[in-house]
Amino acid sequence: MNSNLIVKNTTPDPASKNANVALSPKSKAELLTEVPEESVLFAVREFIAFHEITDVDELPHIDQAHIITWRNKLMDLGATPRTVNARISAISSLFKHLCEKQIAHRNPYLG
């Protein structure tokens, strides 16, 4: 079994249009831990819309019950556990940032 991950080269190469690039193990780990910013923004927007949050002043009042309700709705809609975890992670990151900026006093994901 080959330990290298093969991906299509997205940079045009005059010599070979369909060249493959082997990624190093470090690159694989980096790919697995990177979360596209669009995914985070999508999850945050989805969470805010689901709970009909219209003002930043409402964010400090979000608690674990809000996250659990949203998680259950995602699962009811057929989201995979990986998707649910990624979206909850995005919300946790949002609240971590809000705590750092002193907009929220706690991260509801942490309790």
C-alpha positions in Angstrom: 0.0 0.0 0.0 1.4 3.4 -1.0 1.7 5.8 1.9 1.6 8.9 -0.2 -1.6 10.7 -0.9 -2.1 11.5 -4.6 -3.9 14.6 -5.7 -4.4 16.3 -9.0 -2.1 19.2 -9.6 -4.2 22.4 -9.9 -1.4 24.5 -11.4 -1.2 24.4 -15.1 1.9 22.7 -16.3 2.8 23.0 -20.0 4.5 19.7 -20.0 1.7 17.7 -18.4 -1.9 18.9 -17.9 -2.8 16.0 -15.6 0.3 15.7 -13.5 -0.1 14.1 -10.1 1.6 15.4 -7.0 2.6 13.2 -4.0 2.1 14.9 -0.7 4.5 14.3 2.2 3.1 12.9 5.5 3.4 16.4 7.0 1.2 17.8 4.1 -1.4 15.1 4.8 -1.6 16.0 8.5 -1.9 19.7 7.5 -4.8 18.9 5.1 -6.6 16.9 7.8 -6.4 19.7 10.3 -7.3 22.6 8.0 -10.9 23.7 8.0 -11.8 25.9 5.1 -13.0 29.3 6.3 -16.1 28.9 4.2 -17.2 25.8 6.2 -16.8 27.7 9.4 -18.8 30.7 8.2 -21.5 28.4 6.8 -21.8 26.6 10.2 -22.0 29.9 12.1 -24.6 31.4 9.7 -26.6 28.2 9.9 -26.5 28.2 13.7 -27.5 31.9 13.9 -30.4 31.3 11.4 -31.6 28.2 13.2 -31.9 30.1 16.5 -33.1 33.3 14.8 -30.3 35.4 16.4 -30.6 38.9 15.0 -28.3 40.9 17.3 -24.8 40.3 18.7 -26.2 41.0 22.2 -28.1 37.7 22.0 -24.9 35.7 21.7 -23.9 35.7 25.4 -27.3 34.1 26.2 -26.6 31.0 24.1 -26.1 27.9 26.2 -25.6 24.2 25.8 -29.3 23.6 25.2 -29.0 25.7 22.0 -26.1 23.6 20.7 -27.8 20.3 21.6 -31.0 21.4 19.9 -29.1 22.4 16.8 -27.1 19.2 16.9 -30.3 17.1 17.1 -31.8 18.9 14.2 -28.7 18.3 12.1 -28.8 14.6 12.9 -32.6 14.5 12.2 -31.8 16.0 8.7 -29.3 13.2 8.1 -26.0 14.9 8.7 -23.2 12.6 9.2 -21.4 12.5 12.6 -18.4 14.0 11.0 -20.4 16.9 9.6 -22.2 17.5 13.0 -18.8 17.5 14.8 -17.3 19.9 12.3 -20.2 22.3 12.6 -20.2 22.2 16.4 -16.5 22.7 16.4 -17.1 25.9 14.3 -19.5 27.1 16.9 -17.1 26.4 19.7 -14.4 28.3 17.8 -16.8 31.2 17.4 -17.5 31.3 21.2 -13.8 30.9 22.0 -13.2 34.1 19.9 -16.2 35.9 21.5 -14.8 35.0 25.0 -11.3 36.3 24.0 -13.0 39.6 22.8 -15.1 39.7 26.0 -18.4 39.6 24.1 -19.4 36.3 25.7 -18.4 35.2 29.2 -18.3 31.5 28.4 -18.2 28.9 25.6 -21.5 27.0 25.7 -19.8 24.0 24.1 -17.6 23.7 27.2 -20.5 24.2 29.6 
